[in-house]
Amino acid sequence: MKKTLLLLGLTIVLGANTARSQQQTKYRAIYQLNSDDDKTIRATLRNIKNALDDPRMQNSITIELVAHGGGVTVFKKDQPYESLLLELKSKGLLLVECENTLKERKISKEELFPFINYTPSGNGELIIKQQEGWSYVHP
């Protein structure tokens, strides 16, 4: 009886360790965009696309793009980035704009694409995400 219970216990422990090792690793990254330079914006979006398309991280990565300062340009309706943003959003990219930037630059939310989210402070968002273990990327 003791041997049976011991074998059962070992089987449960080994099975739990095997299941744990087979779980997908989850990656989380936050990209900062604070430039209105077209080359910088396009390079940032290209880098995000490359990360989302990386076969090693397929279905196991969450990426957030937080824009503040000059980076608000990427989300403005009068700029040419809508199709790129929608493509990346369809792959799971989270799009976030700093509300402090909007106040400082007197930009209304109506001037921005309707599919983005907001945070009170871009810098605050970066600090919080890094404290939560997100990788920080500033192309």
C-alpha positions in Angstrom: 0.0 0.0 0.0 2.8 2.4 0.9 4.6 1.6 -2.4 1.4 2.3 -4.3 0.9 5.7 -2.6 4.5 6.6 -3.2 4.3 5.7 -6.9 1.1 7.6 -7.2 2.7 10.7 -5.5 5.7 10.5 -7.8 3.5 10.2 -10.9 1.6 13.3 -9.9 4.7 15.3 -9.2 6.4 14.3 -12.4 3.2 14.9 -14.4 2.8 18.4 -12.9 6.5 19.3 -13.8 6.0 18.0 -17.3 2.8 20.0 -17.8 4.5 23.1 -16.4 7.5 22.8 -18.7 5.1 22.5 -21.7 3.2 25.7 -21.1 3.9 28.5 -23.6 6.2 31.2 -22.4 4.4 34.6 -22.4 6.2 37.6 -23.7 5.1 41.2 -23.1 6.8 44.3 -24.6 6.0 48.0 -24.5 7.3 50.2 -27.4 7.7 53.9 -26.8 7.1 56.4 -29.6 7.8 60.0 -28.8 8.9 61.3 -32.3 6.9 62.7 -35.2 9.7 61.8 -37.7 8.2 59.6 -40.4 11.2 57.4 -40.6 11.2 56.8 -36.9 7.4 56.1 -36.9 7.7 53.6 -39.8 10.7 51.9 -38.3 8.9 51.5 -35.0 5.8 50.0 -36.7 8.1 47.7 -38.8 9.9 46.6 -35.6 6.6 45.8 -33.9 5.4 43.8 -37.0 8.7 41.9 -37.0 8.2 40.9 -33.3 4.6 39.9 -33.9 5.6 37.8 -36.9 8.6 36.1 -35.2 7.8 32.4 -35.3 9.3 31.9 -31.8 6.7 34.1 -30.2 3.6 33.3 -32.3 0.5 33.4 -30.1 2.6 34.1 -27.0 3.4 37.8 -27.2 1.5 40.9 -26.2 2.8 44.3 -27.5 1.7 47.7 -26.5 2.6 50.9 -28.4 2.5 53.9 -26.2 2.7 57.3 -28.0 3.4 60.6 -26.3 5.0 63.9 -27.2 5.6 64.0 -31.0 4.5 60.3 -31.2 0.9 61.4 -31.2 1.4 62.0 -35.0 1.1 58.2 -35.6 -2.6 58.3 -34.3 -3.7 61.5 -36.1 -6.4 61.0 -38.7 -4.7 63.4 -41.1 -1.5 61.2 -41.2 -0.9 58.1 -43.5 -0.6 55.5 -40.8 -4.1 54.1 -40.4 -3.7 51.0 -42.6 -0.5 50.1 -40.9 -2.0 50.5 -37.4 -5.1 48.5 -38.3 -3.0 45.7 -39.7 -0.9 45.6 -36.4 -4.0 45.9 -34.3 -5.5 42.9 -36.0 -2.5 41.0 -34.9 -3.1 42.0 -31.3 -1.1 45.3 -30.9 -2.5 47.5 -28.2 -2.5 51.2 -29.3 -2.3 53.7 -26.4 -2.0 57.6 -26.5 -0.9 59.8 -23.6 -3.7 62.2 -22.5 -1.1 64.6 -21.1 0.2 65.1 -24.6 -3.3 65.8 -25.9 -3.8 68.5 -23.2 -0.4 70.1 -23.7 -0.8 70.2 -27.5 -4.5 71.0 -27.4 -5.4 68.0 -29.5 -8.9 66.6 -29.2 -9.6 62.9 -29.3 -11.8 63.5 -32.3 -8.6 64.3 -34.3 -7.3 60.8 -33.6 -8.3 57.3 -34.9 -11.3 55.9 -33.0 -9.6 52.5 -32.4 -6.9 53.7 -30.0 -6.9 53.6 -26.2 -5.7 56.3 -23.7 -3.5 56.5 -20.6 -3.3 59.5 -18.3 0.5 59.6 -18.7 2.7 58.0 -21.3 5.7 58.0 -18.9 3.5 56.6 -16.2 2.4 53.8 -18.5 6.0 52.9 -19.3 7.0 52.9 -15.6 4.1 50.7 -14.6 4.5 48.2 -17.4 8.3 47.9 -16.7 7.5 47.3 -13.0 5.1 44.5 -14.1 7.9 42.9 -16.1 7.2 44.1 -19.6 10.2 44.5 -21.9 10.8 48.1 -22.9 11.7 49.0 -26.5 12.5 52.5 -27.7 13.6 52.2 -31.4 
